């Protein structure tokens, strides 16, 4: 007679599919979120964080990390489709978002009764949030944002894809965000298990890149991770203040008195720009306010700030100066609608709760040229960086003082900003 063995008291293998990995990440949104729901740029209290939005961010960060080793765009798309799915084939990665705290929704700014310009809430940097400021004359109120949101990200995927998925989540939670304006720090994320220790940032970055199999490659046709980034360690615990300060660094570089502008005649009247764009637009349009005579030392055929992201809308306040114009990228002869900034500015929380300010420049290509729309003939310009842009007096890309090196000897606004950050206490993590 065949003997029937007794059932074990508990299963010897608690995972019926050992080749399948299930992970849960607890994630906090540490700066106000704009969008992330059904409508772009608008907060949705029903679907605050859409799984499809999360998937889109993870796809981007996979391309920037594990996708960097692909030899061509075709191979990148093929591998991306194998992992994250295509319109014909479903993804091998299942994800679910469970919001644990919906946070608080409020207006990011308000209009004082006697002013046409908004006043933003404390430590809500206007330079990052200007698209959400509204318009008092047109009756458009400032946009709402949501803060103090936390959620669980539940992932299920084959073990064979563990490095691909884990690399994307690691990069997204430490360098990315959710919603709109994430490269200027909106909707920044924090996941304690994946965040660094303040005392070992170099080894954390190096070991993470090695552990996830992220290869630093030549410049690709898509953004990829750099071999270094910049941080400012101030031993602070105020996330919003850190965000305001790191975004303010960019504002000073582009528009600050003594850097991007000449000193003004009064606090409310900033001086003229030290960048070439105003003179270039005046020359292209043939318009000029008589009080703003030609500044002969500044080039009038260049748009260096195009490297920092496009489009740019140029507005002159005086009637006889040029009307509003818009600058767009041109790549291989094709006009594009935008070029995302390669610079990521945001606060980062370490495991011990300390806040550091982060500047990360993705490896990416600049456009071949730019087109100035709403100007007569929509002229094209190719001079986005040039040594001459660092050699004229008071150039934002030039020497801080006599005898010093230029911020960018090649006349690159990207290089210039990174040098400016180092002047203000930022150090490299590599």
C-alpha positions in Angstrom: 0.0 0.0 0.0 1.3 3.5 -0.9 1.9 5.6 2.2 0.7 9.2 2.1 3.2 11.6 3.6 2.0 14.2 6.1 1.6 17.8 4.9 4.4 20.1 6.3 3.2 22.6 8.9 4.4 25.5 6.7 5.4 25.7 3.1 9.1 25.3 2.5 9.0 28.0 -0.2 6.8 31.0 0.7 7.2 32.4 -2.8 5.3 30.3 -5.3 7.1 32.0 -8.2 10.7 32.4 -7.0 11.7 34.1 -10.3 9.3 36.9 -9.6 10.3 39.9 -7.3 7.8 41.9 -5.3 9.0 45.2 -3.8 7.4 48.0 -2.0 9.0 51.5 -1.7 7.8 54.1 0.7 8.2 57.5 -1.0 7.6 61.0 0.2 7.1 64.1 -2.0 9.3 66.7 -0.2 8.5 69.8 -2.3 5.1 71.0 -3.6 3.7 69.0 -6.5 2.1 70.6 -9.5 0.2 68.2 -11.6 0.8 64.4 -11.7 -2.9 63.7 -12.2 -5.1 63.5 -15.3 -4.5 67.1 -16.5 -1.0 68.4 -17.0 0.0 70.9 -14.4 -3.1 70.5 -12.3 -3.5 68.7 -9.1 -6.1 65.9 -9.0 -7.5 65.0 -5.6 -9.0 61.8 -7.0 -6.0 60.6 -8.9 -3.2 62.5 -7.2 -0.4 60.3 -8.6 -1.2 58.4 -11.8 0.6 55.0 -12.3 1.1 55.9 -15.9 3.0 59.1 -14.9 5.2 57.0 -12.6 5.9 54.5 -15.4 6.8 57.4 -17.7 9.4 58.7 -15.2 10.8 55.2 -14.6 11.2 54.8 -18.3 13.1 58.1 -18.6 15.5 57.1 -15.7 16.0 53.6 -17.1 17.2 55.2 -20.4 19.5 57.5 -18.4 21.0 54.6 -16.4 20.9 51.1 -17.8 19.9 52.3 -21.2 23.2 54.3 -21.5 25.1 51.2 -22.7 22.8 50.8 -25.8 24.8 51.5 -29.0 22.0 53.1 -31.0 18.6 54.7 -30.5 17.0 51.7 -32.3 18.6 49.3 -29.8 17.6 51.5 -26.9 13.9 51.5 -28.0 14.0 47.7 -28.5 15.4 47.0 -25.1 13.1 49.6 -23.5 10.1 47.9 -25.1 11.2 44.5 -23.9 11.2 45.8 -20.3 8.5 48.5 -20.0 6.2 47.5 -22.9 5.1 48.9 -26.2 1.7 49.5 -27.8 1.8 45.9 -29.1 3.3 44.1 -26.1 2.6 44.6 -22.4 5.2 45.5 -19.9 7.0 42.9 -17.8 6.9 45.4 -14.9 3.6 45.7 -13.0 3.3 48.7 -10.7 0.7 50.0 -8.3 0.5 53.4 -6.4 -1.2 53.6 -3.0 -1.4 57.1 -1.6 -0.9 57.0 2.1 -1.2 60.7 2.8 -2.9 63.0 0.3 -1.2 66.1 1.8 -2.6 69.6 1.7 -3.6 71.5 -1.4 -3.3 75.3 -1.4 -2.5 78.2 -3.8 1.2 78.8 -4.4 0.8 82.5 -4.5 -1.7 85.4 -4.1 -2.2 88.8 -5.6 -1.9 91.8 -3.2 -4.8 94.2 -3.6 -2.6 97.0 -5.0 -0.3 94.9 -7.1 -0.5 93.2 -10.5 2.3 90.8 -9.7 1.8 87.8 -7.4 3.5 87.2 -4.1 4.5 83.6 -3.6 4.3 81.7 -0.4 7.4 81.6 1.8 10.2 79.4 0.4 8.2 78.8 -2.8 10.8 80.2 -5.3 9.2 82.4 -8.0 12.0 81.5 -10.4 10.9 77.9 -10.4 7.1 78.6 -10.2 6.6 81.4 -12.7 4.5 79.2 -15.0 2.0 78.9 -12.2 1.8 82.6 -11.1 -1.5 83.3 -12.9 -2.5 86.7 -14.4 -4.4 89.3 -12.5 -5.4 91.3 -15.5 -6.9 88.2 -17.2 -8.5 86.9 -14.1 -6.3 83.8 -13.9 -5.5 82.9 -10.3 -2.2 81.4 -9.2 -2.1 77.6 -9.5 -2.8 75.2 -6.7 -0.1 72.8 -5.4 -0.1 69.9 -3.0 2.5 69.3 -0.3 3.3 66.6 2.3 2.2 63.7 0.0 3.4 60.2 0.7 2.7 57.0 -1.2 3.7 53.3 -1.6 5.1 52.2 -4.9 4.5 48.4 -5.4 6.5 46.7 -8.1 6.3 43.2 -9.5 8.8 42.0 -12.1 11.0 39.1 -13.2 14.2 38.6 -11.4 16.1 38.9 -14.7 15.0 42.6 -14.8 16.0 43.4 -11.2 19.0 45.6 -12.1 16.9 47.5 -14.8 14.0 48.2 -12.5 16.0 48.9 -9.3 18.3 51.3 -11.2 15.4 53.3 -12.5 13.7 53.6 -9.1 17.0 54.6 -7.4 17.7 57.3 -9.9 14.1 58.6 -10.0 13.7 58.9 -6.2 17.1 60.6 -5.7 17.3 62.9 -8.7 13.8 63.1 -10.2 10.3 64.0 -9.2 6.6 63.8 -10.1 4.4 66.3 -11.8 5.6 69.5 -13.6 8.8 71.4 -13.3 10.7 68.5 -11.7 14.1 69.7 -13.1 13.6 72.9 -11.0 12.8 70.9 -7.9 9.0 70.7 -7.9 7.6 67.3 -6.7 11.0 66.1 -5.5 11.1 62.7 -4.0 12.6 60.9 -1.0 12.9 57.2 -0.3 14.9 56.6 2.8 16.1 53.1 1.9 17.6 54.4 -1.4 18.9 57.7 -0.1 22.6 58.4 0.7 24.4 58.9 4.0 25.7 62.4 4.3 29.2 61.2 5.1 29.7 58.8 2.2 28.2 60.4 -0.9 31.1 59.5 -3.1 31.1 55.8 -2.2 27.2 55.8 -2.3 27.2 57.1 -5.8 30.0 54.9 -7.0 28.7 51.7 -5.4 25.2 52.4 -6.6 26.3 52.8 -10.2 28.4 49.7 -10.0 25.7 47.6 -8.2 23.0 48.5 -10.8 25.4 47.9 -13.7 25.2 51.5 -14.9 27.9 52.2 -17.4 29.1 55.7 -18.0 29.2 56.0 -21.8 30.0 58.4 -24.5 27.6 61.2 -25.3 24.4 59.5 -26.5 21.4 60.8 -28.5 19.4 60.8 -25.2 20.1 62.1 -21.7 22.3 59.8 -19.5 23.8 59.9 -16.0 27.0 61.9 -15.5 30.0 60.7 -13.6 29.6 63.5 -11.0 27.2 66.0 -9.5 27.5 69.0 -7.1 26.1 69.3 -3.6 26.1 72.0 -1.0 26.1 70.6 2.6 24.8 73.1 5.0 23.6 70.8 7.8 20.1 72.0 7.3 16.8 70.2 7.9 14.6 72.8 6.1 13.8 71.2 2.7 11.9 74.2 1.3 14.7 76.6 2.2 17.2 74.4 0.5 15.0 74.3 -2.6 14.7 78.1 -2.6 18.4 78.6 -2.3 19.5 76.1 -5.0 17.0 77.5 -7.5 18.0 81.0 -6.4 21.5 80.2 -7.5 20.3 79.8 -11.1 18.3 82.9 -10.9 21.3 84.9 -9.7 23.5 83.4 -12.5 21.0 84.4 -15.2 19.5 87.6 -13.8 21.3 88.7 -10.6 22.9 92.1 -10.2 26.6 91.9 -10.6 26.4 88.5 -12.4 23.7 88.4 -15.1 22.9 92.2 -14.9 24.5 95.5 -14.2 23.6 97.1 -10.9 20.4 99.1 -11.2 19.6 102.7 -10.3 17.3 101.5 -7.5 16.3 98.2 -5.9 13.2 98.1 -8.0 15.0 99.0 -11.3 17.5 96.3 -12.3 20.3 97.3 -14.6 20.9 96.1 -18.2 21.6 92.5 -18.9 25.2 91.3 -19.3 24.1 88.5 -21.6 24.2 88.7 -25.4 20.5 87.8 -26.0 19.0 91.4 -25.6 21.5 92.9 -28.1 21.0 90.0 -30.5 17.2 90.4 -30.5 17.5 94.1 -30.9 19.7 93.6 -34.0 17.4 90.9 -35.4 14.3 93.0 -35.0 15.7 96.4 -35.7 13.9 97.8 -32.6 15.6 99.6 -29.7 14.6 101.9 -26.9 16.6 105.1 -27.3 17.8 105.1 -23.7 19.3 101.6 -24.3 22.1 102.5 -26.7 24.2 99.7 -28.2 26.6 98.1 -25.8 29.5 97.5 -28.2 31.5 95.1 -26.1 28.6 92.5 -25.9 28.1 90.2 -28.9 24.9 90.6 -30.8 24.7 87.3 -32.6 24.6 84.7 -29.8 22.1 82.9 -27.5 24.2 81.1 -24.9 21.3 80.6 -22.4 19.7 78.3 -24.9 21.9 75.6 -23.4 20.0 75.9 -20.2 16.7 74.8 -21.7 14.2 75.9 -24.4 11.8 77.5 -25.3 12.6 81.0 -23.9 10.2 83.8 -24.1 11.9 87.2 -24.2 10.0 90.2 -23.0 11.2 93.8 -23.0 9.4 96.2 -20.8 9.9 99.4 -22.8 7.6 100.2 -25.7 10.2 101.0 -28.3 12.2 97.8 -27.5 11.4 94.6 -29.4 8.0 92.9 -29.0 7.9 89.5 -27.3 9.9 86.9 -29.2 10.4 83.1 -28.6 13.5 81.0 -28.9 13.2 77.3 -30.0 15.7 74.6 -30.7 16.6 73.3 -34.2 18.1 69.8 -34.5 19.4 68.5 -37.8 17.3 71.1 -39.6 14.1 70.2 -37.8 12.4 72.8 -35.5 11.5 71.4 -32.1 9.0 72.7 -29.6 11.2 72.3 -26.6 14.5 71.1 -25.2 14.4 70.1 -21.5 17.1 71.6 -19.4 19.9 69.2 -18.7 20.3 70.8 -15.2 18.4 69.3 -12.3 18.2 71.6 -9.2 16.6 70.2 -6.1 16.9 69.4 -2.4 17.9 65.9 -1.3 17.3 64.4 2.1 19.9 62.0 3.5 19.1 59.0 5.7 19.9 61.0 8.9 17.4 63.7 7.9 19.9 66.3 6.8 19.1 68.3 3.7 21.7 69.0 0.9 21.3 71.0 -2.2 21.8 69.2 -5.5 23.0 70.3 -8.9 23.1 67.5 -11.5 23.9 68.0 -15.2 22.7 65.2 -17.4 24.9 64.2 -20.3 23.0 65.5 -23.3 23.5 67.3 -26.5 22.8 71.0 -27.2 20.7 71.9 -30.3 22.6 72.6 -33.5 21.0 76.1 -33.7 18.0 78.1 -32.5 15.2 79.9 -34.3 13.9 83.3 -33.0 10.2 83.2 -33.7 8.0 86.3 -33.9 11.0 88.2 -35.2 11.0 89.3 -38.8 12.0 86.3 -41.0 12.3 84.0 -38.0 16.1 84.1 -38.1 18.4 81.2 -37.1 21.4 81.5 -34.9 24.2 79.0 -34.5 26.4 80.7 -31.8 25.3 79.1 -28.6 28.7 78.7 -27.1 32.0 80.4 -28.2 35.2 81.5 -26.5 34.3 85.1 -27.4 31.3 84.9 -25.1 33.6 84.6 -22.1 36.1 87.3 -23.1 34.1 90.6 -23.2 34.0 92.8 -20.0 31.7 91.6 -17.3 30.6 88.5 -19.2 28.7 86.1 -16.9 31.0 83.4 -18.4 34.2 85.3 -17.9 36.7 86.0 -15.1 35.4 86.7 -11.6 38.4 88.9 -11.1 41.6 89.9 -12.9 44.0 87.0 -13.2 41.4 84.3 -12.5 40.3 81.7 -15.0 37.1 82.2 -16.9 34.0 80.4 -15.7 33.9 78.8 -19.1 36.8 79.3 -21.5 34.6 77.8 -24.3 31.8 80.3 -23.6 29.3 77.6 -22.5 26.5 78.7 -20.2 26.3 75.2 -18.8 30.0 75.1 -17.9 29.7 78.7 -16.6 26.8 77.8 -14.2 28.6 74.8 -12.8 31.7 77.0 -12.1 29.4 79.6 -10.5 28.0 77.0 -8.2 31.5 76.0 -7.1 32.2 79.7 -6.4 29.2 79.6 -4.0 30.3 76.6 -2.0 29.2 73.6 -4.1 31.6 70.6 -4.2 31.8 67.6 -6.6 30.6 64.1 -5.8 32.2 61.8 -8.3 
